[in-house]
C-alpha cells in the first residue's frame, strides 16, 4: 500500500517507567483500533517512548478514507409496510435512523422471512480532516494508575502534555528525534 508516514509525538513531564510501559501498551492497541474504526488503511504501527516522550510511527497511512457502502437489516416487511403497501412508523423510523429516504428501502426475502434493508453509502474523507480529532481522542482516553489534574483542566491524566506534534511526509518522515 502506498501512503504517507505519520509520526505522532506526545511530549510529557517525566514519567516513571511503569507509566512509560503502560503508555506503550495502550497506544499499541488504541492507535490501530482508531485507524481501523476511521477506515484509514496503513502498513504498520510502531510505538516508541522515553520518560518524557511517547511517539507513534504509522507507516504508509492512507491519505484518504475509502468510500464505503453498508447494508443494514431493518424490521420485518410485515412490520415495515401496512396491507396497502404504505410505510409504517417502523419503516420511517428505520430509514430516518440510517439517513436514507423510505423510498430507497429494499425488501429482501430469505430463509428467515422478508425484511427491509437500507443501503448507506459514505464518501471517504481526507486523513488530514480525520486525524486531529482521532489523535486527540487517543490522548484523552489514555488511562494511568495515578491521575492528576492541572490548573482549570476538566480531565484527569497522568500525562501533563508539554506539547503534541504530528508530521505527515512523503514518502517517509524524519526520525522522532528530528522533530
N, C-alpha and C positions, 0 to 999 in steps of 0.2 A: 504494500500500500504506500502511496506517496502522500506526503503531507508535510507539515512543519513541526519542528520540535518545540515543546513548551517547557520552560523552566519556571516553576513557581516557588518562591522563597519566602519563608516567614522568619523574620528576624525577631529574636526574643531576648529577654533578660536571661541571665544564667539559669539553666535548668539542671536539676540533679539527674544522674544517669538513669534512674527509673523512669523519669518523665520523658527523657530522650527516647528510650526504648519503647515506651508507650506511644509516643508520637509517631515513631516509625511504623509500628504495628497498625495503628489506627489509619494513618494515611495510606498504607499499603492496601487496606481494604476499602476505605472511603473513596479514594480517587477513581479506581477502576469502576466501582459501582456507580458513582455520579456520572462518569463519562458514558457508561452503558445506558443509564436512565435518560441522559440527554441526547442519546443517539449520535454520539461523536466517536467515530472509529479511531483506533490508534494501534501501534505495534507493541509497545512495552511501556510499563510504568516502573521507574526506579526511585526509591526514597532514600535520601541521604540526610544525615544530621550531625550536628555538633551541639555542645551545650548552649550555644547562642543562635542556632540556626536550624530550621527544618526546611528541606528542599525536596521538590518532586520534579523529576525529569520524565516527560511523556514524549516518546519518540514517534514521529510520523503521525501527528494528530491531524485528523481531517480538518480542512478549513471551513467546512460546511456540513450541516446535518443532511443526511439523505432524505428525500421525500418519503413519506410513509403512508401506507393505506392499511387501515384496521377495520375488521369486520366484527361487529358486536351483536350478540344474540339478545333479543328482547323478549317481550311477552308472547304467550301463545296466540296464534291467529284468532281463535275464538274470543280471547280477551281484548285483542287489539282492534277488532272490527265488529260492528253490530251486524244484524241479519241482513241489512240493506247494503252492507259493504262500506259503511262510513266509519272513519276512525273514531275510536273511543278515547276517553281521557287517558287510558293506559298507553295507547299508541302515541297520542300527542305529547304526553309527559316523557316517554322514552325518546322520541325524536328531539324534543327540546333539550333533554339531558345530554344528547350526543351532538347537538349543534347542527342538525340536519332538518330538512323540510319533511313533513309527514308523507308527502307525495314520493319521496325518494326511498322510503322503506320498502324492503323486499320481503315477499313471502317465500319461505323455503320449507319444503316438506322433507322430513327424514324419518327414520325409524321411530323417533320419539313423538312425532306428530308435526303439525305445521306451526312454524314460529316466524316472528318478524325479525329481520336483520337490518342493521344500519351500517353503511359503509362510510367511514370517515377518512378523508384524505387530508394529510397535514404536510404543508410545504416546509422544507428544511430551512433553517436559519443559519447565518454565518456564525462560526465559532466565536468570533470577536464579540458578538452580542450575547452569547450564552455564557461564556467563561466568567465574566465578572461576578455575576450572581452565584454561579456554581461554586467558584473558589471561595467566595465569602461565606456561603453556607457550610462548606467543609471546615473552615476555621471555626465558625460558630458552634459546630457540632462536635468538636474535639472535647473529649472528657478527660479529666485529670483526677488523680486520687485526692489532691488537696486543691481546692479552688479558692480564688480570692477576687475581690472587687477593687477597682482603682477609680478614684475620683467619683464622677457622677455616672459612671457606667451602669447600665441596667442589667448586664450579663456578668456572670462569674466565670473566671477562667484561670487556669494555672499559668497560661501564657500571657504575658503582657507584651503585646506586639510592639517591637521597636520600629517595625516597618514591614511592609509586604511589597514584593515586586514580582512581575511576571514578564516573560520575554518570549515572543514567538518569532523565530527567524527561519530563513531559508538558506540552505537545506538543514542546517543544524545551528543550535545556539552555542555561545561560548560556555565554558565550564562555569559552575555556580560561583567559584571564587572570583571570576572576572566580572561579575555583575555588581 
